[in-house]
């Protein structure tokens, strides 16, 4: 792993670019998939296929066997990180632009600060972080109220609520990992969660699929599962090893840019003045709320007191990198 203070290597920048594109293009593939697949079918197909792809890696490393011992908490993680968000996003994008969806999901750090406040984290009360929280939600309001972007109806309001609930669930998931699954190899957790969610959603997906999918939707669903889920996790592990656990998540601030750009270019989604104004407000607010304006943070002590989502994410990523190193050692 690259030391924390060392310059990012060329390989590191390439992996940053890959992850920014891979998880930024997710919303485009979801939008294309739900054109002829039901939301439940998209959620089931994405998770089941991705889980099958990762299964050999999890079995060969022994990670799946270790994950079985923690199945109740892995089910909880799968529900919060995958089952809820994947279905909610798929349903929301039946009416919402893909770029706007990607931007609203980027509000995860804002919800993380709120969760930290409820858990008694006094560091979340700093003026910069609270200012970032306010700025981010102002940006969301500016974007959503932007004339010409979406028509505020009952359906679109529900979709916005689904996306914001997804952001909240994404903010909760790291706490489950950090406090209940910190000793479980990450690929074991991810594979078991994906397979479980995919199997549980399969009957609902079949029951709600009332039309023959188009080739475009099928290709989008397959790419969503292979590229944006299975391979994305493998690339993320490589990024962690290359740049370290603190800097690895920084690509998430580029994802909304990719989502909005692809939506505009490929799907002809509108770029309104409100979106242009609110977009940087959301990203800046998320940055200051999550980091307090600092790039580097000290390593958290997960055994004492509350921690923020940024800190738990760093701990999770560090655990992931350790798992990968341990797996490599055990194979030889």
PyMOL commands that set and color helices and strands:
alter all, ss='L'
color gray80, all
select helices_A, chain A and resi 10-24+26-33+39-61+63-68+71-92+98-105+108-118+122-125+127-144+154-180+186-208+215-243+248-267+273-291+309-331
alter helices_A, ss='H'
color red, helices_A
deselect
rebuild
show_as cartoon
